[in-house]
């Protein structure tokens, strides 16, 4: 990381003490980076303030978008205000539930044997995205954080099940398809609020219809039987 200019290391549920003497010794000149690493219990919390999350995988996963070449994703990373590169444990890599929380996945091009150790993968992916950072374009669009997107997806799932669009068995697969589509849109914070406003209206409509025993719209007031709104002509008495 340090060789490529990356300084923000976040560890998710580490299985050992990352600050023990052996770890610090192996970090050599990057010991300060290791000491400054932030630890999170879940990936969602680690990504909460990021506006782009890029997962890494050497395998094609069912129901998930295929990994892309890093060069295809580089413009997205350089345009993001707070991107995150997500790596899994060396022995297993990222699992599907981790990759669901990433807007895009990359695969380092290799020969037939695609497995890389974690240090190699971090070095190569960081090189792809951090080389030539002085050339990054001026940012004109601030995308929503992952916390805002995950909250929106939770709201969407509730709404889908409420209206019978999906059920508990198929919900995860269905939501993956919606995630892939909406993540490509790089929504802003305001757009997530707009989308959730629609979902809240759906919840209200379902509750209102249940209370009235009908899905018919509420009757509209007759404008002829209402008093006209007073006009202010802007004149002094």
N, C-alpha and C positions, 0 to 999 in steps of 0.2 A: 504493500500500500504506500508506504512512505516514499519508495523509489519513484512512484508515479504521481506523487503530489496529493494523495488522499490522506485525510487526517481525522475523519469522524468515524471511529470504529464503534459499532453497536453489536453487543452479544446477546443472543436470545436463549434464555434458560441454559447457561453453560453447565456441563456435567462435571467440571473440575474447577479448581481455583485458578483463574487466569493470571493471578498476581503472585503465584508461588515462585520460589527462587529459580526453578528450572525454566519456567515460562519466560520470566524476565531476562534470564541469561540468554535464551535462544533468540529473543527479540533484538539483542545487540543494540544497534543505534536507534531502533524503533521502540525502545523501552518506554519512553515518555508517552508514545502513542498508545501503548498497551495499558499503561497506568491510567490514562485518561479515558479509556473505553467505558461506555455506559452499558449497564446490564438491564435487560427487560425480561419480564416473565413470559411475554407472548410476542409473536411477530407483529400482530396488529398494533400493539403499543409501541413497538420500535419504529413502525412506519407512520404513526399517527400524524406527524408534522411534515411528512414528505409529500411532494406533489407528483412524483413519478417513481414507481418501483419497478425495477428490472430484475426478473428472476433468471436463474441459470440452470440449464438442463441439457444433457446429452441425448435424452430419449424423447420420442414422440409419446404424448399422453392422450388417452381417450378423452373426448369432450373438452380438451383444452387446445388453444391455438398452438400451432407448430412453432418450435423455436426458430428465430430468425438469425441471420448473419449479423454480427455486431455492427458492421458498417451500415446496415439498413436502419439500425436503431440509433446510431450516433447523433443524428440531428435532433431527435426527441430529447436525448440526454443533455445535449448542450443547450437546448432551448429551455430546459426546466430550471426553476429557481432552486429547488431542493430535491435533487434526484437521489435514489438509493439503489445500490447494487446488492442483490440478495444471493447469498451462497448457503448451501446446506452442509450438513456434516459430511466428512470425507467418505465415510463408508456407505452412505445411502443417498446423499444429495438431498434436494428439496422434495418433499412429498406433495401430492396433489393439492391438499388444503393450503399449503404454503404458496404454490404457484397460482392458486385462485386469487390471492391477494396482490398479485403482480399484474400490472397492466400489459406487460409484454415480457417475453422470454427469449433469451439468446442462447446460442450454441456456438462454442468455439470450434471453428472448422479444423478437423484433424484427419488422420488417415482412418483405416478400417477400425483400429482400436481407439475408441473415442474417449476412454476414461482418462481424466487428469486428476492429479492430487490437488488438494484444496489450494495450496500455495501457488501452484502453477496456474490454476484457473483464475485466482484473484489477480495475479500479475498480468496475465494476458487480457482479461476483461478491462481492468483499470487502464492498461496501455491503450486499448482501443478507444476508450471513452475520454481519457484525460490528455491524450497527446494533442498538441496544437490548440490548447484552451484559449490562447490569446486571440484566436480567430473566431470565437463563438459570436453568433449574431446578437444584436440587441434584442432583448426580450420585450415583447409587446402584449403578452397574454399570460395571466397568472392562473394556473389551473388549481382545482380543488385539492385539498390534502387527502391523504388516504383515509384518515379518520372520517372526514366528511363523506367520502365515497362509500366506505364500509357501512356507515350509518344509513346512507341512502339505500344500499343494497339490502340491509336488514329490513327497512321499511317496505321496500319493493316485495320482498319475499312474503311478509305478513299480508300485504295487499293481494298478492297472487293467490294465496291460500284462502283469504277471506271471500274472494269472488269466484272461487272454483277454477281459476285459470290453471292451477296445478294442485298437487296434493303432497303430503309429507314424504311419500316414497319418491316422487319424481322432482321434487322442488330443487334439489341440489343440481341436478343435470340441467333443468330449465334455467336456473339462475346463472349457471356458467355461460349459457348462450347469451343471455342479456348482459352479463358482465363484459364479455368479449366485444359486443356491439357498443355499449356505452363507454367503455374504457378507450375505444378508438376515438371517441369524440373529444377527449381531453376536456371535460367539462370544467367550468369555473365554479367557484363557491356559490355565486349567485344562481347559476344554472342548476346546481344540486338543490338549492332552496326552492327554486321554481318547480322542479320535478316533484319534490316532496310535498309541495303545496297541492299539486294535482292528486297525489296519493292520499293526502288528508281529506280532500274533498270526496274521493271515492269512499273512504271509511265513513264519512258523515252521511253520504247518500245511502249507503247500505243500511246504516242504523236508522235513518229517517224512514226509509221504505219499510223496514221491519216494524217500526213503531206504528206506522199508518196502515200497514197491511196491503200496500200497493206500491208498485214501481212507477205509477203515473206521476208526472210533475205536479208540484203544488199549484193550485189555481193562482193566476196572476190577478192583482188588484185592478179594478176598472179605473183607468185614469180619469174618466168623466165624473166619477163619484168621489174623487179626492180633491182637496183644496189645492189650488195652484200655489207653487212656491213663490214667496215674495220676491220681487225684483228690486235690486238696489241699483238705482240709476246713477249713483255717485253724486246726487245733488243735496245740498244743505237744505234743511227745513227753513 
